[in-house]
Amino acid sequence: MQKITDPRLFSLLLVVFGLLLFPHFSYAQGAYIPYDREYYHKVDRYEILQGRNNPFFNSGFKPYRRDILAQYLDSLAENPEVIRSKADQFNLDFLSQDNWEFSKRNIPLSKKPFLKSLYRRPGDFAHYEGEDFGIHLSPVIYLSGGTETDNVRNPARLARGLVLRGSVDKKVGFYTYLTTSEVFFPSWVKSYTKNNGAVPGEGFWKEYEGDGYSYFSALGHVSFQVTKHIEIQAGHDRNFAGEGYRSFQISDFSNPYMFVKFNTKVWKFQLTNLWTQMTADVFYNRGRPTDGRYPQKYFAYNRLGFNVGKNLNLGFFSSVMTDKINFNYFNPIIFLRWVEQQQGTPDKVMLGLDAKWIFTPGMELYGQFALDEFVFSEFFEIDGEGSKRNKYGAQLGYKYINVLGLNNLDFQLEWNQARPYTFQEKVDYQSYSNWNTPLTHPRGANFREFVGIVRYQPLSRLDLNLTGFYQYFGTDGDAATNWGGDVLKNRLKGSPTGLFGNFIGQGIENRVVQSNLTASYMLKHNFFVDASHTFRRRTAQDLSAPQSSHYLQLAFRWNFVRPDFNY
């Protein structure tokens, strides 16, 4: 009975809020922009160049809303602090064209529309924008092919679909994204998928030609403004917290999930409340997902971000993962750890903070700390070293925009680590995972990582990206052993150690070095040609020799986020 009624709780809440609050809407509203690291970097670099926090949105939680981003872009149009080169102007025009219906500036029409009625705007295959209703429709296509050393099947992907967005009365925004894909992955992605039984970023899949994958992807949400300062979003999508390439709060790595989100922005404060329903486990038949009512889990997340002065932003979060709906967690201004204690539940609670400091125009320091469990004497190693209850994830990063004064050359360096057994739990269906993939970092836990990114835009339409990382982590020798890296395992079962003596890299020691060089050229608005080379080298205690591979790829994408295989 519980499984039948649980999903209806979200619908009931939406109906109640809608009936109570809909008559009071009087503020502009747009749909959210899907999270894309390269797209969002073009936005965030402007703020760093200005050397101060922008007054329109808090960059610590993504995605952003189209109408709010359009306002921000309008404020930058004549700002010489950020519009320093032809590439800067091109990026501003590109972002503004993508959200043209909310801009107060004169955004140009297409010079050569197709059949007079199609592509009247460069970013819309077809659109209608009136006083009461607006709708924008575009195709989605991704075609890639490549070759990888020692891979019997050349990696390739074909995806096609459509994206639809719009608004009603400029007060209710909506968004839908639908694609179907057939894909052959590079070797390490194929191995990751096989080990987890899940395609990263996707849900239900089918076998395709023996060693390929076929799946249908669907994202969608509706958002509406309640008051001048409070907004609600509901749908199926991903969310991302923090300023980094990775996140220890919530990331975009797992399958989209159903959620309801409140955003309250008042003065220098932004409170984000997220309530979600996720997939706790998947049923398999002959190694493939099969039909069945999959067990569900429920995740609540609160983050309070606020500006301190002009160039510092702090965020404090708490979150809880549970296998049962608990109405106490629906309180948007409560401390979730206190609620969990008062209920006497075994639910998994995490808390922590994130921060960014634009200490000089063009440079930013950022970081995160996520605490899973805290025992004072064990955290500070008073009673012993390497406590199993000393569980946390930590991040520290640095961004440098326009390196050494060279326009559009940006650098990012990031360090991440997570102690063994972080994000695991002793109760079934309470680990920080969704659809058999980690909810935060792709590696799970029991790792250290360094990430370096160089982005350069030598021509307005050409983006160069060099991303490299080094990972040191421990893995399990078999399914029964648990060294603390696999978030899907029970933290009390299969551990070869006692309470103390647990250190990052325990188990089968692995070291991975990977680099990815990509050149993306924009032929038309949101239509790219990508050429890339990936080098990956893995050494491990269970390998007689290092595993190395080179992967070359050529891709064409239209309204499609470039896939990320950096894990």
C-alpha positions as CSV (number, residue, x, y, z in Angstrom):
1,M,0.0,0.0,0.0
2,Q,2.8,2.3,0.8
3,K,4.3,2.0,-2.6
4,I,1.1,3.0,-4.3
5,T,0.4,6.1,-2.3
6,D,3.9,7.5,-1.9
7,P,4.2,9.2,-5.3
8,R,0.8,10.8,-4.8
9,L,2.1,12.8,-1.9
10,F,4.2,14.9,-4.2
11,S,1.2,15.5,-6.5
12,L,-1.0,16.4,-3.6
13,L,1.5,18.9,-2.3
14,L,1.7,20.5,-5.7
15,V,-2.1,20.7,-6.1
16,V,-2.5,22.3,-2.7
17,F,0.2,24.9,-3.2
18,G,-1.1,25.6,-6.7
19,L,-4.7,26.2,-5.5
20,L,-3.6,28.4,-2.6
21,L,-1.0,30.4,-4.4
22,F,-1.8,30.6,-8.1
23,P,-4.2,33.5,-7.9
24,H,-1.4,35.7,-6.5
25,F,1.1,35.3,-9.3
26,S,2.3,38.6,-10.7
27,Y,6.0,38.0,-11.5
28,A,7.9,37.0,-14.6
29,Q,8.9,33.4,-14.8
30,G,11.0,31.3,-17.1
31,A,12.0,27.7,-17.3
32,Y,15.4,26.5,-16.0
33,I,18.4,26.0,-18.2
34,P,19.7,22.4,-18.2
35,Y,23.0,22.1,-16.4
36,D,26.0,22.1,-18.8
37,R,29.4,22.7,-17.4
38,E,30.7,24.6,-20.4
39,Y,27.6,26.7,-20.8
40,Y,27.5,27.6,-17.1
41,H,31.2,28.4,-17.1
42,K,30.6,31.2,-19.7
43,V,28.1,32.7,-17.2
44,D,30.1,32.3,-14.0
45,R,33.3,33.7,-15.5
46,Y,31.6,37.1,-15.8
47,E,31.0,37.3,-12.1
48,I,34.6,36.4,-11.3
49,L,35.9,39.0,-13.8
50,Q,33.7,41.6,-12.0
51,G,35.3,40.6,-8.7
52,R,32.0,40.6,-6.8
53,N,28.9,38.5,-6.3
54,N,26.1,39.2,-8.7
55,P,22.7,40.4,-7.2
56,F,20.6,38.2,-9.5
57,F,21.2,34.6,-8.4
58,N,23.4,32.5,-6.0
59,S,25.8,30.5,-8.1
60,G,26.2,27.9,-5.4
61,F,23.1,26.0,-6.6
62,K,22.4,25.1,-10.2
63,P,20.6,25.2,-12.6
64,Y,19.6,28.9,-13.2
65,R,16.3,30.3,-14.4
66,R,16.2,31.8,-17.9
67,D,14.5,35.0,-17.1
68,I,16.9,35.7,-14.2
69,L,19.9,34.9,-16.4
70,A,18.5,37.3,-19.1
71,Q,18.4,40.1,-16.5
72,Y,22.0,39.4,-15.5
73,L,23.1,39.4,-19.1
74,D,21.4,42.7,-19.8
75,S,23.3,44.3,-16.9
76,L,26.6,43.2,-18.5
77,A,25.9,44.4,-22.0
78,E,27.8,47.7,-21.7
79,N,30.2,46.6,-19.0
80,P,33.9,46.9,-20.1
81,E,35.0,44.8,-17.0
82,V,33.7,41.6,-18.6
83,I,33.2,42.4,-22.3
84,R,36.8,42.7,-23.2
85,S,37.2,40.8,-26.5
86,K,35.2,39.7,-29.6
87,A,34.8,36.2,-27.9
88,D,33.3,37.9,-24.8
89,Q,30.8,39.7,-27.0
90,F,30.0,36.6,-29.0
91,N,29.4,34.6,-25.7
92,L,27.1,37.4,-24.4
93,D,25.2,37.4,-27.7
94,F,24.9,33.6,-27.7
95,L,23.6,33.4,-24.1
96,S,21.2,36.3,-24.7
97,Q,19.9,34.8,-27.9
98,D,19.3,31.5,-26.0
99,N,17.0,33.4,-23.6
100,W,15.8,36.2,-25.9
101,E,12.2,36.3,-24.8
102,F,13.2,37.6,-21.4
103,S,15.7,40.2,-22.5
104,K,14.9,43.9,-22.5
105,R,17.6,44.5,-25.1
106,N,17.0,44.2,-28.9
107,I,18.1,40.7,-29.7
108,P,18.4,40.3,-33.5
109,L,16.3,38.0,-35.6
110,S,17.8,35.4,-37.9
111,K,19.2,37.0,-41.1
112,K,17.9,34.1,-43.2
113,P,14.9,32.3,-41.8
114,F,14.0,28.9,-43.3
115,L,10.8,29.0,-45.3
116,K,10.0,32.3,-43.7
117,S,8.4,30.7,-40.6
118,L,11.2,28.4,-39.3
119,Y,14.3,29.6,-37.6
120,R,13.1,33.2,-37.3
121,R,15.3,33.1,-34.2
122,P,18.7,31.4,-34.4
123,G,18.0,29.3,-31.3
124,D,14.5,28.2,-32.1
125,F,13.4,25.8,-34.9
126,A,9.9,27.2,-34.4
127,H,8.4,29.5,-31.8
128,Y,5.5,31.6,-30.9
129,E,5.8,34.4,-28.3
130,G,2.7,36.3,-27.3
131,E,1.4,38.2,-24.3
132,D,-0.2,35.2,-22.7
133,F,1.7,32.2,-24.0
134,G,5.1,31.4,-25.4
135,I,6.5,28.2,-26.8
136,H,9.9,27.2,-28.4
137,L,10.7,24.0,-30.2
138,S,14.0,22.7,-31.4
139,P,15.5,19.4,-32.6
140,V,18.1,17.4,-30.6
141,I,20.7,15.4,-32.5
142,Y,24.0,13.9,-31.5
143,L,26.1,11.7,-33.8
144,S,29.6,10.6,-32.8
145,G,32.1,8.0,-33.9
146,G,35.6,7.2,-32.8
147,T,38.3,4.6,-32.3
148,E,39.9,3.3,-29.1
149,T,43.0,1.2,-28.8
150,D,42.3,-2.5,-27.9
151,N,38.5,-2.0,-28.0
152,V,36.9,-4.6,-30.2
153,R,34.0,-2.2,-30.8
154,N,34.6,1.4,-31.9
155,P,32.7,3.8,-29.5
156,A,29.8,5.5,-31.2
157,R,26.5,7.2,-30.3
158,L,23.3,8.3,-32.1
159,A,20.8,10.3,-30.2
160,R,17.8,12.2,-31.6
161,G,14.8,13.9,-30.0
162,L,13.4,17.3,-29.3
163,V,13.4,20.0,-26.7
164,L,10.4,22.1,-25.8
165,R,10.2,25.1,-23.5
166,G,7.9,28.0,-22.9
167,S,5.8,30.0,-20.4
168,V,2.2,30.8,-19.7
169,D,1.4,34.5,-18.9
170,K,5.2,34.9,-18.4
171,K,4.5,33.5,-14.9
172,V,4.6,29.7,-15.3
173,G,7.6,28.2,-17.1
174,F,7.8,24.7,-18.5
175,Y,10.5,22.6,-20.1
176,T,10.5,19.1,-21.8
177,Y,13.5,17.2,-23.3
178,L,13.0,13.9,-25.0
179,T,15.7,11.8,-26.7
180,T,16.3,8.1,-27.7
181,S,19.9,6.8,-27.9
182,E,22.0,3.9,-29.1
183,V,25.5,3.9,-27.8
184,F,28.8,2.0,-27.7
185,F,30.9,3.3,-24.8
186,P,34.7,3.7,-24.4
187,S,36.2,0.8,-22.5
188,W,36.3,2.4,-19.0
189,V,32.7,3.7,-19.3
190,K,31.6,0.2,-20.4
191,S,33.4,-1.3,-17.4
192,Y,31.8,1.2,-15.0
193,T,28.3,0.5,-16.5
194,K,28.8,-3.2,-16.2
195,N,30.0,-3.1,-12.6
196,N,27.1,-0.8,-11.5
197,G,24.4,-2.2,-13.8
198,A,23.6,1.4,-14.7
199,V,24.5,3.9,-17.4
200,P,25.8,7.0,-15.8
201,G,23.3,9.8,-16.0
202,E,20.6,7.5,-17.4
203,G,18.0,5.1,-16.0
204,F,16.4,2.0,-17.6
205,W,18.4,0.6,-20.5
206,K,18.3,-2.2,-23.0
207,E,21.0,-4.3,-24.5
208,Y,21.9,-3.1,-28.0
209,E,23.8,-5.4,-30.5
210,G,25.5,-7.4,-27.7
211,D,27.8,-4.9,-26.1
212,G,25.9,-1.6,-26.7
213,Y,23.1,0.2,-24.8
214,S,19.8,1.7,-25.9
215,Y,17.8,4.0,-23.7
216,F,15.1,6.7,-23.7
217,S,15.8,9.9,-21.9
218,A,13.2,12.3,-20.6
219,L,13.5,15.5,-18.6
220,G,10.7,17.9,-17.7
221,H,9.7,20.5,-15.2
222,V,7.2,23.3,-14.5
223,S,8.2,26.3,-12.4
224,F,6.1,29.2,-11.0
225,Q,6.6,32.3,-9.0
226,V,4.6,32.4,-5.7
227,T,5.7,35.9,-4.5
228,K,8.4,38.3,-5.5
229,H,10.9,36.3,-3.5
230,I,9.6,32.7,-3.5
231,E,9.5,30.3,-6.4
232,I,8.6,26.6,-6.8
233,Q,9.9,24.1,-9.4
234,A,8.7,20.5,-9.8
235,G,9.7,17.9,-12.3
236,H,12.2,15.2,-13.3
237,D,15.8,16.5,-13.7
238,R,19.1,16.8,-11.9
239,N,20.5,19.4,-9.6
240,F,24.1,20.5,-8.8
241,A,25.4,22.2,-5.7
242,G,28.7,24.1,-5.4
243,E,31.2,25.9,-7.6
244,G,33.4,23.0,-8.5
245,Y,33.7,20.4,-11.3
246,R,32.6,17.8,-8.7
247,S,30.2,18.1,-5.8
248,F,29.9,16.4,-2.4
249,Q,26.3,17.6,-1.8
250,I,24.4,16.6,-4.9
251,S,25.6,16.4,-8.5
252,D,24.4,15.7,-12.0
253,F,26.0,12.3,-12.3
254,S,23.0,10.0,-11.5
255,N,19.7,9.4,-13.3
256,P,17.1,12.3,-13.3
257,Y,14.7,12.0,-10.4
258,M,11.3,13.5,-9.4
259,F,11.7,16.5,-7.1
260,V,9.9,19.6,-5.7
261,K,12.1,22.6,-5.1
262,F,11.5,25.9,-3.3
263,N,13.8,28.8,-3.9
264,T,13.5,31.8,-1.6
265,K,15.8,34.8,-2.3
266,V,15.6,37.7,0.1
267,W,18.3,40.4,0.4
268,K,21.6,38.6,0.5
269,F,20.1,35.3,1.4
270,Q,19.0,32.4,-0.8
271,L,17.3,29.4,0.8
272,T,17.0,26.3,-1.4
273,N,14.7,23.4,-0.3
274,L,14.7,20.2,-2.3
275,W,12.5,17.1,-1.7
276,T,13.0,14.2,-4.1
277,Q,11.9,10.6,-4.8
278,M,14.7,8.4,-6.1
279,T,15.2,4.8,-7.2
280,A,16.7,2.7,-4.4
281,D,17.3,-0.5,-6.3
282,V,16.8,-2.1,-9.7
283,F,15.7,-5.6,-10.6
284,Y,17.8,-7.5,-13.2
285,N,17.3,-10.5,-15.4
286,R,20.4,-11.9,-17.1
287,G,22.3,-8.8,-16.2
288,R,19.8,-6.4,-17.7
289,P,17.1,-4.2,-16.0
290,T,13.8,-5.9,-16.1
291,D,10.2,-5.0,-15.2
292,G,9.1,-4.6,-11.6
293,R,8.1,-2.0,-9.1
294,Y,11.5,-0.8,-8.0
295,P,12.0,0.2,-4.4
296,Q,12.1,3.9,-3.8
297,K,14.0,6.2,-1.5
298,Y,13.4,9.8,-0.4
299,F,15.9,12.7,-0.1
300,A,15.4,16.0,1.5
301,Y,18.0,18.8,1.2
302,N,18.2,22.4,2.6
303,R,20.9,24.9,1.7
304,L,21.1,28.5,3.0
305,G,23.5,30.6,0.9
306,F,24.3,34.2,1.7
307,N,26.7,36.9,0.6
308,V,29.2,38.3,3.1
309,G,30.4,41.6,1.8
310,K,30.8,42.0,-2.0
311,N,33.0,39.0,-2.9
312,L,32.4,36.2,-0.4
313,N,29.5,33.7,-0.4
314,L,28.9,31.0,2.2
315,G,26.5,28.1,2.0
316,F,25.3,25.7,4.7
317,F,23.4,22.6,3.9
318,S,21.9,19.6,5.6
319,S,20.3,16.6,3.9
320,V,18.7,13.3,4.8
321,M,18.2,10.1,2.9
322,T,15.4,7.7,4.0
323,D,13.6,4.6,2.8
324,K,10.2,6.0,4.0
325,I,8.4,9.2,3.6
326,N,8.5,11.3,6.8
327,F,6.4,14.4,6.9
328,N,8.7,16.0,9.4
329,Y,11.3,16.4,6.7
330,F,9.0,18.7,4.7
331,N,9.6,21.6,7.1
332,P,11.6,24.0,4.9
333,I,13.3,25.8,7.7
334,I,14.2,23.0,10.1
335,F,17.6,21.5,10.9
336,L,17.2,18.0,9.5
337,R,19.7,16.4,11.9
338,W,17.5,17.5,14.8
339,V,14.4,16.1,13.2
340,E,16.1,12.8,12.6
341,Q,17.3,12.6,16.2
342,Q,13.9,13.4,17.6
343,Q,12.2,10.7,15.5
344,G,14.8,8.1,16.6
345,T,15.2,7.0,13.0
346,P,18.2,5.4,11.4
347,D,17.9,7.8,8.5
348,K,21.2,9.0,6.9
349,V,21.9,12.7,7.6
350,M,24.7,14.7,6.2
351,L,25.6,18.4,6.8
352,G,28.3,20.7,5.8
353,L,29.2,23.9,4.0
354,D,30.5,25.4,0.8
355,A,32.1,28.7,0.0
356,K,33.5,30.9,-2.7
357,W,35.8,33.9,-2.4
358,I,36.5,36.2,-5.4
359,F,39.6,37.6,-3.7
360,T,40.5,39.7,-6.7
361,P,38.9,40.3,-10.1
362,G,39.6,37.3,-12.2
363,M,40.4,34.9,-9.4
364,E,38.2,32.7,-7.1
365,L,38.9,30.2,-4.4
366,Y,36.1,27.8,-3.6
367,G,35.5,24.6,-1.6
368,Q,33.1,22.2,0.1
369,F,33.0,20.1,3.2
370,A,30.4,17.4,3.7
371,L,30.3,15.6,7.0
372,D,28.8,12.1,7.2
373,E,29.5,11.2,10.9
374,F,31.2,13.1,13.7
375,V,32.8,11.7,16.9
376,F,35.1,14.4,18.3
377,S,37.7,12.1,19.8
378,E,37.9,10.1,16.6
379,F,37.7,12.9,14.1
380,F,40.8,14.5,15.7
381,E,42.4,11.1,16.2
382,I,42.6,11.4,20.0
383,D,41.5,7.8,20.6
384,G,43.2,6.3,17.5
385,E,44.0,6.9,13.9
386,G,41.8,6.1,10.9
387,S,38.4,5.7,12.6
388,K,35.7,4.1,10.4
389,R,33.3,6.8,11.8
390,N,35.6,9.6,10.5
391,K,33.7,10.0,7.3
392,Y,33.6,13.2,5.2
393,G,34.1,14.6,1.7
394,A,36.2,17.7,1.1
395,Q,37.0,19.9,-1.9
396,L,39.3,22.9,-2.5
397,G,39.5,24.7,-5.8
398,Y,40.9,27.7,-7.6
399,K,39.7,29.5,-10.8
400,Y,41.7,32.0,-12.8
401,I,39.9,33.9,-15.5
402,N,42.0,35.5,-18.4
403,V,45.2,34.0,-17.3
404,L,48.1,36.5,-17.3
405,G,45.9,39.0,-19.1
406,L,45.2,36.7,-22.1
407,N,41.6,37.1,-23.0
408,N,39.4,34.0,-22.8
409,L,42.1,31.7,-21.3
410,D,40.8,30.3,-18.1
411,F,42.3,27.9,-15.7
412,Q,40.7,25.7,-12.9
413,L,42.4,23.5,-10.4
414,E,40.5,21.3,-8.0
415,W,41.3,18.8,-5.2
416,N,38.7,16.3,-3.9
417,Q,38.8,13.5,-1.4
418,A,36.3,11.3,0.4
419,R,37.2,9.0,3.4
420,P,36.3,5.3,3.3
421,Y,32.6,4.4,4.0
422,T,31.4,8.0,3.4
423,F,28.0,8.0,1.7
424,Q,27.4,4.3,2.7
425,E,24.7,3.3,5.2
426,K,23.9,0.4,7.4
427,V,20.2,0.4,6.5
428,D,19.0,-0.7,3.1
429,Y,18.2,2.0,0.6
430,Q,19.7,4.8,2.5
431,S,23.0,5.2,0.8
432,Y,23.7,8.4,-1.2
433,S,22.9,6.8,-4.5
434,N,20.2,6.8,-7.1
435,W,19.5,4.1,-9.8
436,N,22.7,2.3,-8.7
437,T,25.0,5.3,-9.2
438,P,26.5,7.7,-6.7
439,L,24.5,10.9,-6.0
440,T,27.7,12.9,-5.5
441,H,31.1,12.1,-6.9
442,P,31.3,9.3,-9.6
443,R,34.1,7.5,-7.7
444,G,31.9,7.2,-4.5
445,A,34.3,7.3,-1.6
446,N,37.8,6.0,-0.5
447,F,39.7,8.3,-3.0
448,R,41.8,11.3,-3.6
449,E,41.6,13.3,-6.9
450,F,43.2,16.3,-8.6
451,V,41.4,17.9,-11.5
452,G,42.9,20.5,-13.8
453,I,41.0,22.3,-16.6
454,V,42.3,24.8,-19.2
455,R,39.7,26.5,-21.4
456,Y,40.7,28.7,-24.3
457,Q,38.6,30.5,-26.8
458,P,41.0,31.8,-29.5
459,L,38.2,32.5,-31.9
460,S,34.6,33.5,-31.2
461,R,33.2,30.2,-32.4
462,L,36.1,27.9,-31.3
463,D,36.4,26.5,-27.8
464,L,39.4,24.5,-26.7
465,N,39.2,22.4,-23.5
466,L,41.9,20.4,-21.8
467,T,40.7,18.5,-18.8
468,G,43.0,16.2,-16.9
469,F,42.7,14.3,-13.6
470,Y,44.7,12.0,-11.3
471,Q,42.8,9.6,-9.0
472,Y,44.1,7.4,-6.2
473,F,41.5,5.1,-4.8
474,G,40.8,1.6,-3.3
475,T,38.5,-1.0,-4.7
476,D,37.1,-4.3,-3.5
477,G,38.5,-7.7,-4.5
478,D,35.0,-9.3,-4.6
479,A,31.4,-8.6,-3.9
480,A,31.5,-9.8,-0.3
481,T,34.4,-7.4,0.7
482,N,33.8,-3.8,1.6
483,W,36.8,-1.4,1.8
484,G,34.5,1.6,1.8
485,G,34.5,2.9,-1.8
486,D,31.3,1.4,-3.2
487,V,28.4,3.5,-1.8
488,L,25.9,0.7,-2.6
489,K,27.4,-1.6,0.0
490,N,26.3,-1.9,3.7
491,R,29.0,-0.1,5.8
492,L,28.7,-2.7,8.6
493,K,29.2,-5.8,6.4
494,G,32.3,-7.2,4.7
495,S,34.8,-4.8,6.2
496,P,38.3,-6.4,6.7
497,T,39.3,-3.8,9.3
498,G,38.1,-2.8,12.8
499,L,37.0,0.6,14.0
500,F,40.5,2.1,13.5
501,G,43.1,1.7,10.8
502,N,41.0,2.8,7.9
503,F,42.8,5.1,5.3
504,I,42.1,6.4,1.8
505,G,43.2,3.9,-0.8
506,Q,42.7,0.8,1.3
507,G,41.8,-2.3,-0.6
508,I,43.1,-2.9,-4.1
509,E,45.1,0.2,-4.8
510,N,44.3,2.0,-8.1
511,R,45.8,5.0,-9.8
512,V,44.3,6.6,-12.8
513,V,45.7,9.4,-15.0
514,Q,43.4,10.7,-17.7
515,S,43.4,13.7,-20.1
516,N,40.8,14.9,-22.5
517,L,41.5,17.5,-25.2
518,T,38.4,18.8,-27.1
519,A,38.0,21.3,-29.8
520,S,34.4,22.5,-30.3
521,Y,33.4,24.8,-33.2
522,M,29.9,26.3,-33.3
523,L,28.7,26.2,-36.9
524,K,25.3,27.6,-36.1
525,H,23.6,28.5,-32.9
526,N,23.9,25.5,-30.6
527,F,25.2,23.3,-33.5
528,F,28.7,22.1,-32.8
529,V,31.4,20.0,-34.3
530,D,33.6,18.4,-31.6
531,A,36.9,16.7,-32.1
532,S,38.5,15.1,-29.1
533,H,41.3,12.9,-27.9
534,T,41.3,11.1,-24.6
535,F,44.3,9.3,-23.0
536,R,43.7,7.1,-20.0
537,R,46.2,5.1,-17.9
538,R,45.3,2.8,-15.0
539,T,47.7,1.0,-12.7
540,A,46.5,-1.3,-9.9
541,Q,47.6,-4.0,-7.6
542,D,45.5,-6.6,-9.5
543,L,47.1,-5.7,-12.9
544,S,50.3,-7.3,-14.1
545,A,50.9,-4.2,-16.3
546,P,49.4,-0.7,-16.7
547,Q,46.3,-0.4,-18.8
548,S,46.5,2.4,-21.3
549,S,44.2,3.6,-24.1
550,H,43.8,6.3,-26.6
551,Y,40.4,7.4,-27.7
552,L,39.8,9.6,-30.7
553,Q,36.3,11.0,-31.5
554,L,34.5,13.2,-33.9
555,A,31.0,14.3,-33.1
556,F,28.1,16.6,-34.3
557,R,25.7,17.9,-31.8
558,W,22.7,20.1,-32.0
559,N,21.1,21.3,-28.7
560,F,22.9,18.4,-26.9
561,V,25.1,18.6,-23.9
562,R,28.6,17.3,-24.7
563,P,29.1,13.9,-22.9
564,D,31.6,13.8,-20.1
565,F,33.6,10.6,-19.6
566,N,36.0,12.0,-17.0
567,Y,35.6,9.4,-14.3
